Structure formats: C-alpha cells, structure tokens
C-alpha cells in the first residue's frame, strides 16, 4: 500500500511536518510495510518556506533585515535543493505578528526588509524566486522593498523619500538608474490568492488597511497615496500597476512585484503543488491524506487541502481529509475531490487543550489508526 500524506499546518497547533509524522505512525500501526510519502503543503502563506525546503532538500538561511517598524530583526528564507531558487515569505520581514497591537499603524510600516532578503538570496547565487504574499503589516505598495533593490523615489526637491506609506505622498518622480543590475536576470513567481486592485473601494487600503491599524480616515489617505503612486508609475515608467489583478495583495506588494519586477502572480496552492511535484508523487498511490486546522467554507476558496484533493481526484485516488474542526459547509467539498472528511477531536475539549501540539499529534495518530483499521477490514 502507498499513501501520500499532503497536509497543511494546523495553524497555532502543529506544523505540517509534525502532523505528517503523527499520521504516518497511525498508518504504520496497521500497515507496517506501507510505503508512505510525505509532502508538507502550504497555500503561499505561513509554512510555504518550510514546505518547499522540506520537499526539495533545501536549507534555511537567516538574515538580519529591517523590520516593519524600521528596526533590525532576524528573518529567515529558504534556498531550495537546486541551489538557485529562493523561497521567501514576506511576513518574515514585514508581517503583522512582528508589530505589537498598540504600534500598528500602516502610515509608518515598511517592506524594506523584503528587498534585503531578495538581495541576500541573490548574493547566495539565487536567480529564481518563489514569493509568498500575505500577512503583511504594511500599506506602502512595496516601495520599501523597491528602495532596498535600488529604486529611488524622489520628492519635488529631488531628494529620496523615507520609509513607510506616509512617504508615498511626497513622491513626484522615480529614478531607476541605481537599480541592482542582477534583477534583470531574476524571475519571480508570486503566490497570490486575491485579485484586489491597488486602490479604490476593493483596493489594498480599504480591504486590508483596517486590520493593520488604519482608521477610516487613514484608509482614505492611504488610498489616495497609492493612487498617486500608480499615476506616477504610469507616467514615468509606462507601467499600469492599478490594472493588475492582485496588485492590492499584501498592502500593494502585488503591484510592486508584478509591475516593477515582472513577477507572475499565481494561485498559491497551484504554485506549491507544482514546486513539490505532487502529481509525480501521486503515481501508484492508494490513498491521499490531506488536512488543516479547520475545514469549512473557506477551504473551497483555494486552500491547500482542496488543491491536493482536486489533483488526486484527477487520478481517481481516494482522499481522506482531517481537521480539528469540520463544519456543515464541507458537504460541497466531496464533489471537489475530498472522499471523506474527519474531525480528529474524539471527546469534548477546550479550544486551548485541543490546540495543544501534543494533543493534536495524538489525536491525528489515533484517528488515522482507526480509519486504516476499517480500510484493512474492507480490503479483506
């Protein structure tokens, strides 16, 4: 028997790698000789670096960069097994968890550290990049990142503007003469699962600004500033960053990557499934096990377990989905590739207890053990 384990992390509880170990133990207790293949998954957000580094035999690199509050922090990114591809989660350098609640103000937070991670990866010989957007504390349209890469955004005195979204209001021209030359050799694939434009009612500021600390009044100012940037970019560089689907992702980083760096914005889970070569690993599989912390209506909107299930369905392989919480909305997922869906919670537990990593590990192992005991009987 061959089983492919392809789960996302149970966020706040257990990593995809640890969860996969628990599932493998549950299977081996019933089928000691089973061939088990583990592919930790992510959807382009948290866990993307871990999933791709693990799948390709790569390594982690740590680097001191400028954090969202313009202070020095330690951030990590991955270099994949081919030694030429870097994978970066922007939240490592400008993520919301890096900013205490009382300091959240997107007027001042910056993406500069993201650019520093790209530069460091280039110094390590990387020319191909996989970027996970999401979870940023910023609304600077990626200007901070671009500044780190050598782009100069100048005011009416031809002075370089500072860091943070508030500085966008001072930009009148863009100087590309000092952009890092090696960027021309680089190719960026960006995991982006939203199609918001840069500005407007559905843009970066209005949709994502409030969760980053913006008041309604601040949202209006932020929206005006990124609009001004888009107009200057169109005039100076003949690049329309407003019309890019996904330009508003991560406070406008989608616009910076696509419009300035020529990145291809694509579905996060499809990108990850391609990078880990899941289709190749499906060959000869009898079952696929997928899952995440909660399987609900959101799962049908591009989450990792659904991507894995759809691919398995194409090969007519049964899919067992596991989660801590399973809602009534999951019925629609059966037709999308999830053969059966199970909650791993076997008795009443407080949320705190249920999310304890040891409890999650044990519950995963026990649930899978019971499922495969049934499979063993049915298979005779």
C-alpha positions as CSV (number, residue, x, y, z in Angstrom):
1,X,0.0,0.0,0.0
2,X,1.2,3.5,-0.9
3,X,-0.1,6.5,1.0
4,X,0.7,10.1,0.1
5,X,0.4,12.5,3.1
6,X,0.0,16.1,1.9
7,X,-1.3,18.3,4.8
8,X,-1.1,22.0,5.6
9,X,-0.1,23.0,9.1
10,X,-2.8,23.0,11.8
11,X,-2.1,26.7,12.4
12,X,-1.5,27.6,16.1
13,X,-1.1,24.0,16.9
14,X,1.2,21.7,14.9
15,X,3.4,22.1,11.8
16,X,2.6,20.1,8.6
17,X,5.8,18.2,9.2
18,X,4.9,17.1,12.7
19,X,1.3,16.4,11.7
20,X,2.6,14.2,8.9
21,X,4.7,12.2,11.4
22,X,1.6,11.5,13.5
23,X,-0.4,10.4,10.5
24,X,2.4,8.1,9.4
25,X,2.6,6.4,12.8
26,X,-1.2,5.8,12.7
27,X,-0.9,4.1,9.3
28,X,2.2,2.0,10.2
29,X,0.4,0.6,13.3
30,X,-2.0,-1.1,10.9
31,X,0.1,-1.5,7.7
32,X,3.8,-1.8,8.9
33,X,5.0,-2.3,5.3
34,X,3.1,0.6,3.8
35,X,5.0,3.0,1.6
36,X,4.5,6.5,2.9
37,X,5.4,9.6,1.0
38,X,5.2,13.0,2.9
39,X,4.7,16.3,1.2
40,X,4.1,19.1,3.7
41,X,1.9,21.7,2.0
42,X,1.1,25.4,2.3
43,X,-1.0,27.8,0.2
44,X,1.6,30.6,-0.2
45,X,1.2,32.0,3.3
46,X,2.7,30.7,6.6
47,X,4.5,27.4,6.1
48,X,5.5,28.0,2.5
49,X,9.2,28.1,3.2
50,X,9.1,25.0,5.3
51,X,7.1,23.0,2.8
52,X,9.3,23.8,-0.2
53,X,12.6,23.4,1.7
54,X,11.5,20.1,3.0
55,X,10.2,18.8,-0.3
56,X,13.3,19.8,-2.3
57,X,16.0,19.0,0.3
58,X,16.9,22.7,0.6
59,X,18.1,24.7,3.6
60,X,17.1,27.7,5.7
61,X,19.1,31.0,5.7
62,X,18.9,33.6,8.4
63,X,19.5,37.2,7.8
64,X,19.3,40.5,9.8
65,X,16.9,42.8,8.0
66,X,14.9,46.0,8.6
67,X,11.6,45.0,10.2
68,X,8.2,46.6,9.6
69,X,8.9,49.2,12.4
70,X,12.2,50.1,10.8
71,X,14.2,48.2,13.5
72,X,16.6,45.4,12.9
73,X,15.1,41.8,13.2
74,X,16.2,38.3,12.3
75,X,14.3,36.8,9.4
76,X,14.6,33.5,7.5
77,X,14.1,32.3,4.0
78,X,14.8,29.1,2.1
79,X,17.1,28.1,-0.7
80,X,15.8,25.1,-2.4
81,X,17.6,21.9,-3.3
82,X,18.6,23.2,-6.8
83,X,20.6,25.9,-5.0
84,X,19.3,28.6,-7.5
85,X,15.8,29.1,-6.2
86,X,15.0,31.1,-3.1
87,X,11.6,31.0,-1.3
88,X,10.6,34.0,0.7
89,X,7.5,34.6,2.9
90,X,7.1,38.4,3.1
91,X,5.6,38.1,6.6
92,X,9.1,37.1,7.8
93,X,10.3,40.7,7.1
94,X,7.1,42.8,7.4
95,X,4.5,40.5,9.0
96,X,1.6,41.7,11.2
97,X,2.8,39.5,14.2
98,X,6.0,41.5,14.2
99,X,4.1,44.6,15.2
100,X,2.6,44.8,18.7
101,X,-1.1,45.8,18.7
102,X,-0.5,49.2,20.2
103,X,2.1,50.0,17.5
104,X,0.0,49.0,14.4
105,X,0.0,52.0,12.1
106,X,0.4,51.4,8.3
107,X,1.5,55.0,7.8
108,X,4.9,54.0,9.1
109,X,5.5,50.3,8.5
110,X,7.8,49.3,5.6
111,X,8.5,46.4,3.3
112,X,12.2,47.3,3.1
113,X,13.3,44.0,4.7
114,X,11.7,42.0,1.9
115,X,14.1,43.7,-0.5
116,X,17.0,42.9,1.8
117,X,16.1,39.2,1.8
118,X,16.0,39.2,-2.0
119,X,19.4,40.9,-2.2
120,X,20.8,38.3,0.3
121,X,19.4,35.4,-1.8
122,X,21.0,37.0,-4.9
123,X,24.3,37.1,-3.1
124,X,23.9,33.3,-2.5
125,X,23.5,32.8,-6.2
126,X,19.7,32.6,-6.5
127,X,18.1,33.9,-9.6
128,X,14.7,32.4,-9.3
129,X,12.3,33.3,-6.5
130,X,9.1,32.0,-5.1
131,X,7.4,34.6,-3.0
132,X,4.6,34.0,-0.5
133,X,2.4,37.1,-0.1
134,X,0.1,37.6,2.9
135,X,0.1,38.6,6.5
136,X,1.9,41.9,6.0
137,X,1.6,44.9,8.4
138,X,2.3,47.3,5.5
139,X,0.5,49.5,3.0
140,X,3.5,51.1,1.2
141,X,2.7,49.4,-2.2
142,X,6.1,47.7,-1.9
143,X,8.0,50.9,-2.2
144,X,10.2,50.0,0.7
145,X,11.2,46.7,-0.9
146,X,12.0,48.5,-4.2
147,X,14.1,51.1,-2.3
148,X,16.2,48.2,-0.9
149,X,16.7,47.0,-4.5
150,X,18.0,50.4,-5.7
151,X,14.9,52.1,-6.9
152,X,14.9,55.8,-5.9
153,X,11.6,57.6,-5.2
154,X,12.2,61.3,-5.2
155,X,10.3,64.3,-3.9
156,X,10.0,67.8,-5.5
157,X,13.5,68.7,-4.3
158,X,14.9,65.5,-5.9
159,X,15.6,64.1,-2.5
160,X,15.0,60.4,-1.7
161,X,11.8,59.9,0.3
162,X,11.9,57.9,3.5
163,X,10.3,54.6,4.6
164,X,6.6,53.9,5.2
165,X,3.3,54.6,3.4
166,X,3.2,58.3,4.6
167,X,6.3,59.0,2.4
168,X,4.3,58.0,-0.7
169,X,2.6,61.4,-0.6
170,X,6.0,63.1,-1.3
171,X,6.9,61.1,-4.4
172,X,6.9,63.0,-7.7
173,X,9.4,61.0,-9.8
174,X,11.1,57.6,-9.9
175,X,14.8,57.1,-10.7
176,X,15.8,53.6,-11.9
177,X,19.4,54.4,-12.7
178,X,20.7,52.7,-9.5
179,X,18.5,49.5,-9.6
180,X,20.5,46.4,-8.8
181,X,21.6,45.1,-12.3
182,X,21.2,41.5,-11.4
183,X,17.5,41.9,-11.1
184,X,17.4,41.6,-14.9
185,X,18.5,38.0,-14.5
186,X,15.9,37.2,-11.9
187,X,12.5,35.5,-12.3
188,X,9.8,35.8,-9.7
189,X,6.8,33.6,-9.1
190,X,4.4,35.1,-6.5
191,X,1.7,33.2,-4.6
192,X,-1.3,35.5,-4.6
193,X,-4.8,34.3,-4.0
194,X,-6.6,37.7,-4.1
195,X,-7.5,39.7,-7.1
196,X,-7.8,43.1,-5.5
197,X,-6.6,46.2,-7.4
198,X,-4.1,48.6,-5.9
199,X,-6.6,51.3,-5.0
200,X,-10.3,52.0,-4.8
201,X,-13.1,50.5,-2.8
202,X,-11.7,47.0,-3.3
203,X,-8.1,48.1,-3.1
204,X,-5.3,47.4,-0.6
205,X,-6.1,50.2,1.8
206,X,-9.9,49.8,2.0
207,X,-9.9,46.0,2.3
208,X,-6.8,45.2,4.3
209,X,-5.8,48.6,5.9
210,X,-8.2,48.3,9.0
211,X,-6.7,45.0,10.1
212,X,-3.3,46.7,10.1
213,X,-4.4,49.6,12.4
214,X,-5.8,52.1,9.9
215,X,-8.8,54.2,11.0
216,X,-11.4,55.1,8.3
217,X,-9.8,58.5,7.9
218,X,-6.3,56.9,7.5
219,X,-7.8,54.5,4.9
220,X,-8.8,57.4,2.7
221,X,-5.3,58.9,2.9
222,X,-3.6,55.6,2.2
223,X,-5.8,55.0,-0.8
224,X,-5.0,58.5,-2.2
225,X,-1.3,58.0,-1.8
226,X,-1.1,54.6,-3.5
227,X,-3.3,56.0,-6.3
228,X,-0.8,58.9,-6.7
229,X,2.0,56.3,-6.9
230,X,0.1,54.4,-9.6
231,X,-0.3,57.6,-11.7
232,X,3.4,58.5,-11.3
233,X,4.4,54.9,-12.2
234,X,2.3,55.0,-15.4
235,X,3.7,58.4,-16.4
236,X,7.3,57.7,-15.6
237,X,7.7,54.0,-16.5
238,X,4.6,53.4,-18.7
239,X,3.5,50.6,-16.3
240,X,-0.1,50.4,-15.2
241,X,0.1,48.8,-11.7
242,X,-3.6,49.5,-11.0
243,X,-5.0,47.2,-13.6
244,X,-3.0,44.1,-12.3
245,X,-5.3,41.5,-10.7
246,X,-3.8,41.1,-7.2
247,X,-2.0,44.4,-7.2
248,X,-3.5,45.2,-3.8
249,X,-2.2,42.0,-2.1
250,X,0.0,42.5,1.0
251,X,-0.5,46.2,1.1
252,X,0.4,46.7,-2.6
253,X,3.4,44.3,-2.7
254,X,1.5,42.5,-5.5
255,X,1.8,45.7,-7.6
256,X,5.5,46.1,-6.8
257,X,6.4,42.6,-7.7
258,X,4.3,42.4,-10.9
259,X,4.7,46.0,-12.2
260,X,8.4,46.7,-11.2
261,X,9.9,43.2,-11.1
262,X,7.9,41.5,-13.8
263,X,6.6,38.8,-11.5
264,X,3.9,36.3,-12.4
265,X,1.1,36.3,-9.8
266,X,-0.5,32.9,-9.5
267,X,-2.6,30.7,-7.2
268,X,-0.7,29.9,-4.1
269,X,-1.6,26.2,-3.8
270,X,-1.2,25.5,-7.5
271,X,2.3,27.1,-7.3
272,X,3.2,24.9,-4.3
273,X,1.8,21.7,-5.8
274,X,3.9,22.4,-8.9
275,X,7.0,23.1,-6.9
276,X,6.8,19.9,-4.8
277,X,5.9,17.8,-7.9
278,X,2.8,16.3,-6.2
279,X,1.5,14.9,-9.5
280,X,4.6,12.8,-9.8
281,X,4.3,11.5,-6.3
282,X,0.7,10.5,-6.9
283,X,1.8,7.7,-9.2
284,X,0.8,4.4,-7.6
285,X,-0.8,5.9,-4.5
286,X,-3.7,4.1,-3.0
287,X,-4.8,6.9,-0.7
288,X,-4.1,10.6,-0.2
289,X,-4.4,12.1,3.2
290,X,-4.7,15.9,3.4
291,X,-6.0,18.4,6.0
292,X,-5.6,21.6,8.0
293,X,-6.7,23.0,11.3
294,X,-10.2,23.9,10.1
295,X,-12.1,22.6,7.1
296,X,-15.0,24.9,6.3
297,X,-16.4,27.1,3.5
298,X,-13.1,28.9,3.2
299,X,-11.4,25.6,2.2
300,X,-13.2,25.7,-1.2
301,X,-11.5,29.0,-2.0
302,X,-8.0,27.9,-2.9
303,X,-6.8,26.4,0.4
304,X,-4.1,23.7,0.3
305,X,-6.2,20.7,1.1
306,X,-8.6,21.4,-1.7
307,X,-5.8,21.8,-4.2
308,X,-4.3,18.4,-3.1
309,X,-7.8,16.8,-3.3
310,X,-8.5,18.1,-6.8
311,X,-5.2,16.8,-8.1
312,X,-5.9,13.4,-6.5
313,X,-9.4,13.3,-8.0
314,X,-7.9,13.7,-11.5
315,X,-6.1,10.4,-10.8
316,X,-9.1,8.8,-9.2
317,X,-7.3,8.4,-5.9
318,X,-9.5,8.4,-2.7
319,X,-8.8,11.4,-0.4
320,X,-9.1,11.3,3.4
321,X,-9.3,14.9,4.8
322,X,-8.5,15.6,8.5
323,X,-9.1,18.7,10.6
324,X,-9.5,19.8,14.2
325,X,-12.8,21.5,13.2
326,X,-15.2,20.4,10.5
327,X,-18.3,22.5,9.7
328,X,-21.6,21.8,7.9
329,X,-20.3,23.7,4.9
330,X,-17.9,20.9,3.9
331,X,-20.6,18.8,2.1
332,X,-19.8,20.7,-1.1
333,X,-16.1,19.5,-0.9
334,X,-17.0,15.9,-1.6
335,X,-17.7,16.7,-5.2
336,X,-14.4,18.6,-5.4
337,X,-12.2,15.6,-4.5
338,X,-12.5,15.0,-0.8
339,X,-13.8,11.5,-0.5
340,X,-14.3,11.7,3.3
341,X,-13.7,14.3,5.9
342,X,-13.0,13.6,9.6
343,X,-12.6,15.7,12.7
344,X,-9.7,14.4,14.9
345,X,-11.4,15.6,18.1
346,X,-12.7,12.4,19.8
347,X,-14.0,14.0,23.0
348,X,-15.1,17.4,24.4
349,X,-12.1,19.7,24.8
350,X,-11.5,23.3,25.4
351,X,-10.0,25.2,22.5
352,X,-6.8,25.7,24.4
353,X,-6.5,22.0,25.1
354,X,-7.5,21.0,21.5
355,X,-4.7,23.1,20.1
356,X,-2.0,21.8,22.4
357,X,0.6,20.3,19.9
358,X,0.9,17.0,21.9
359,X,-2.9,16.6,21.9
360,X,-3.1,17.3,18.2
361,X,-0.3,14.8,17.5
362,X,-2.0,12.1,19.5
363,X,-5.4,12.8,18.0
364,X,-4.1,12.6,14.5
365,X,-2.3,9.4,15.1
366,X,-5.4,7.8,16.8
367,X,-7.9,8.9,14.1
368,X,-5.8,7.7,11.3
369,X,-5.2,4.4,13.1
370,X,-9.0,3.9,13.4
371,X,-9.6,4.8,9.7
372,X,-7.0,2.3,8.4
373,X,-8.3,-0.4,10.7
374,X,-11.6,-0.1,8.8
375,X,-9.8,0.0,5.5
376,X,-7.9,-3.2,6.4
377,X,-11.2,-5.0,7.2
378,X,-12.9,-3.7,4.0
379,X,-9.9,-4.8,1.9
380,X,-10.0,-8.2,3.4
